[in-house]
Amino acid sequence: ASVFVDIKKIRLLWANGYSDLEIRGALKLKWTKWKRRLRIMRAVPIDEDTFSSYKTYFLEHQKYKARMERSLRRLKVIHAWASKMSEVVARGGSVYQAPRDADHALNTLVEINKVNEMIRNSEAQLLIVKKNLGLMEEGETESAVFSARNVREAWKRRVDRAKDITPVV
């Protein structure tokens, strides 16, 4: 009677994913008894409890496998996004993977804002220089462009202003 009890336990443990060594260790079976029970087990049909636990294990395993595949796909997408975000073009055009660091990103933003402020200041200074040179009339933005026509017109205006000035004798 203990042989059939052992066979039922073996089937239940197999259905729950245990390996042969774990089952032999749990039942404390020697090699000869283990082989005898396996031989008998092939001839004895499975009872309903074991069969239902096999089905349950198989379904749970399928669900677990599907969950793992879904999470693997998500991880692949996240990894691709993160590696694309962390690609940095170095001097010389070579691409390398840089570790993403919050402090480094903040410092980079601060530097970018400084550069933007310098650009705005220099644009304002350039407009002042253009007004002083006579390249730009007050309020005219399209005449501020350094094109050949604008420079010619500015030169003519300057010559006309020079003619208007009368020398003091």
C-alpha positions in Angstrom: 0.0 0.0 0.0 2.9 2.4 0.7 4.0 2.0 -3.0 0.8 3.5 -4.3 0.9 6.2 -1.7 4.4 7.0 -2.8 3.4 7.0 -6.5 0.6 9.4 -5.7 3.0 11.7 -3.9 5.5 11.4 -6.7 2.9 12.4 -9.3 1.6 15.3 -7.1 5.2 16.6 -6.6 5.9 16.3 -10.3 2.7 18.1 -11.1 3.9 20.9 -8.8 7.2 21.2 -10.6 9.6 19.4 -8.3 12.7 17.7 -9.8 13.4 13.9 -9.5 16.2 14.5 -6.9 13.9 16.7 -4.8 11.2 14.1 -4.9 13.6 11.3 -4.0 14.9 13.4 -1.1 11.5 14.3 0.1 10.3 10.7 0.1 13.7 9.3 1.3 13.8 6.6 -1.4 16.9 4.7 -2.4 17.7 4.2 -6.1 16.2 0.7 -6.4 12.9 1.7 -4.7 12.7 4.8 -6.8 13.1 2.8 -10.0 10.6 0.2 -8.9 8.0 2.9 -8.1 8.6 4.6 -11.5 8.1 1.2 -13.3 4.9 0.6 -11.4 3.8 4.2 -12.0 4.0 3.6 -15.8 1.4 0.8 -15.5 -1.0 2.5 -13.0 -3.3 5.1 -14.5 -3.4 8.6 -13.0 -6.2 9.3 -10.5 -8.3 12.4 -10.8 -6.6 14.4 -8.1 -3.2 14.1 -9.7 -4.7 14.7 -13.2 -6.4 17.9 -12.0 -3.2 19.1 -10.3 -1.3 18.4 -13.5 -3.8 20.5 -15.4 -3.6 23.3 -12.8 0.2 23.2 -12.9 0.2 23.3 -16.7 -2.2 26.3 -16.8 -0.3 28.1 -14.1 2.9 27.5 -15.9 1.4 28.8 -19.1 0.2 31.9 -17.3 3.5 32.4 -15.6 5.3 32.0 -19.0 3.0 34.5 -20.6 3.6 37.0 -17.8 7.3 36.6 -18.1 7.2 37.1 -21.8 5.1 40.2 -21.4 7.5 41.6 -18.8 10.5 40.7 -21.0 8.9 42.6 -23.9 8.3 45.6 -21.6 11.9 45.5 -20.4 13.2 45.3 -23.9 11.1 48.4 -24.9 12.3 50.3 -21.7 15.9 49.3 -22.4 15.7 50.4 -26.0 14.2 53.8 -24.9 16.7 54.3 -22.1 19.7 53.5 -24.3 18.4 55.8 -27.1 18.0 58.5 -24.5 21.5 58.1 -23.1 23.3 58.2 -26.5 25.6 61.1 -26.5 27.5 62.4 -29.4 31.0 63.2 -28.4 33.6 65.5 -30.0 34.6 63.9 -33.2 31.2 62.4 -33.8 31.6 59.1 -32.0 28.6 57.8 -30.2 29.0 56.3 -26.7 26.6 55.2 -23.9 26.6 57.7 -21.1 25.2 56.9 -17.7 22.1 59.0 -17.0 22.7 61.2 -14.1 20.1 63.7 -12.7 22.7 66.2 -11.5 24.5 66.1 -14.8 21.2 66.7 -16.6 20.4 69.7 -14.4 23.9 71.1 -14.9 23.5 70.7 -18.6 20.2 72.6 -18.5 21.8 75.4 -16.5 24.6 75.6 -19.1 22.1 75.6 -22.0 20.2 78.4 -20.3 23.4 80.4 -19.9 24.2 80.0 -23.6 20.6 81.1 -24.5 21.0 84.2 -22.4 24.3 85.0 -24.0 22.7 84.6 -27.4 19.9 87.0 -26.5 22.3 89.6 -25.1 24.5 89.4 -28.1 21.5 89.8 -30.5 20.5 92.9 -28.5 24.0 94.3 -28.8 24.1 93.5 -32.5 20.9 95.5 -33.0 22.4 98.4 -31.1 25.6 98.2 -33.3 23.5 98.1 -36.5 21.5 101.2 -35.4 24.7 103.0 -34.6 26.2 102.1 -38.0 23.0 103.2 -39.7 22.3 99.8 -41.1 18.9 99.7 -39.4 16.3 102.4 -39.2 14.3 102.6 -35.9 11.7 99.8 -35.8 12.6 98.2 -39.1 13.6 94.6 -38.5 14.0 93.4 -42.2 16.6 96.1 -42.8 18.7 94.7 -40.0 19.8 91.7 -42.1 23.4 92.0 -43.5 22.5 91.7 -47.1 24.2 93.5 -50.0 21.1 95.6 -50.7 20.8 96.7 -47.1 24.5 97.5 -46.8 24.3 99.6 -50.0 21.2 101.5 -48.8 22.9 102.1 -45.4 26.0 103.4 -47.1 23.9 105.8 -49.2 22.1 107.0 -46.1 25.5 107.6 -44.4 26.8 109.5 -47.5 23.7 111.6 -47.5 24.1 112.4 -43.8 27.7 113.4 -44.5 26.6 115.8 -47.2 24.1 117.4 -44.8 26.8 118.3 -42.3 28.3 121.6 -43.2 31.8 122.3 -42.2 32.2 125.1 -39.6 34.8 127.7 -40.9 
